Amino acid sequence: MPSMKLYTVIYLALFAMATVQVLIEFTGLAYWVGVAAILTLSLLKAALVAGYYQHLWFEPPAVSVVVLVGLVAALALTFAAAYSIM
């Protein structure tokens, strides 16, 4: 199991990435560059949260596969719903 020091480092990294996401809004970057940067940081943050705070990196691979299948299904339904609105 990870130590309290590792959890603190991950928390600080998540806080720093969230701060960078907010600062991206004020930089005046091109719209799609800003969106890509924010999405990239969001995916990295989600991986850290799922991996360490939800302990997926310490579980058997089958548990991670079940979570990944659920994530892919949720994304597919979200994109299908967005497509049907357009």
Legacy VTK file of the C-alpha trace (Angstrom):
# vtk DataFile Version 3.0
C-alpha trace
ASCII
DATASET POLYDATA
POINTS 86 float
0.000 0.000 0.000
1.172 3.532 -0.691
2.449 5.649 2.148
1.020 8.911 3.404
3.949 10.699 1.745
2.978 9.296 -1.673
-0.664 10.304 -1.162
0.479 13.821 -0.280
2.650 14.046 -3.399
-0.243 12.852 -5.565
-2.588 15.356 -3.908
-0.134 18.188 -4.600
0.248 17.041 -8.213
-3.547 16.996 -8.642
-3.780 20.463 -7.097
-1.053 21.781 -9.395
-2.720 20.313 -12.488
-6.073 21.810 -11.499
-4.387 25.189 -11.049
-2.771 24.911 -14.483
-6.168 24.072 -15.985
-7.621 27.274 -14.552
-4.634 29.326 -15.707
-4.980 27.964 -19.252
-8.279 29.833 -19.469
-6.474 33.149 -19.000
-3.512 32.562 -21.331
-5.291 33.464 -24.547
-4.342 30.238 -26.324
-6.215 29.184 -29.421
-9.483 27.494 -28.481
-8.582 23.971 -29.607
-5.098 24.153 -28.081
-6.640 25.098 -24.738
-9.242 22.348 -24.997
-6.579 19.770 -25.835
-4.387 20.883 -22.923
-7.270 20.806 -20.451
-8.459 17.389 -21.665
-4.936 15.986 -21.431
-4.558 17.227 -17.871
-8.012 15.876 -17.010
-7.132 12.405 -18.298
-3.892 12.414 -16.317
-5.722 13.489 -13.170
-8.368 10.794 -13.679
-5.657 8.152 -14.056
-3.966 9.276 -10.834
-7.233 9.278 -8.892
-8.327 5.875 -10.224
-4.901 4.357 -9.820
-4.011 5.501 -6.345
-7.077 6.753 -4.490
-9.292 3.968 -5.843
-6.391 1.474 -5.594
-6.745 0.109 -9.147
-2.978 -0.218 -9.581
-2.891 -2.608 -6.634
-5.837 -4.776 -7.712
-5.767 -7.796 -10.023
-5.867 -6.867 -13.725
-9.398 -8.268 -14.078
-10.761 -5.517 -11.809
-9.097 -2.846 -13.937
-10.550 -4.414 -17.084
-14.062 -4.291 -15.619
-13.615 -0.601 -14.780
-12.199 0.116 -18.241
-15.116 -1.654 -19.966
-17.549 0.428 -17.916
-15.697 3.612 -18.846
-15.732 2.765 -22.546
-19.448 1.942 -22.382
-20.198 5.244 -20.631
-18.190 7.183 -23.222
-19.949 5.376 -26.078
-23.360 6.242 -24.627
-22.292 9.857 -24.092
-21.102 10.227 -27.687
-24.253 8.524 -28.991
-26.412 10.920 -26.997
-24.403 13.917 -28.210
-24.696 12.699 -31.805
-28.449 12.296 -31.507
-28.804 15.896 -30.300
-26.947 17.317 -33.285
LINES 1 87
86 0 1 2 3 4 5 6 7 8 9 10 11 12 13 14 15 16 17 18 19 20 21 22 23 24 25 26 27 28 29 30 31 32 33 34 35 36 37 38 39 40 41 42 43 44 45 46 47 48 49 50 51 52 53 54 55 56 57 58 59 60 61 62 63 64 65 66 67 68 69 70 71 72 73 74 75 76 77 78 79 80 81 82 83 84 85
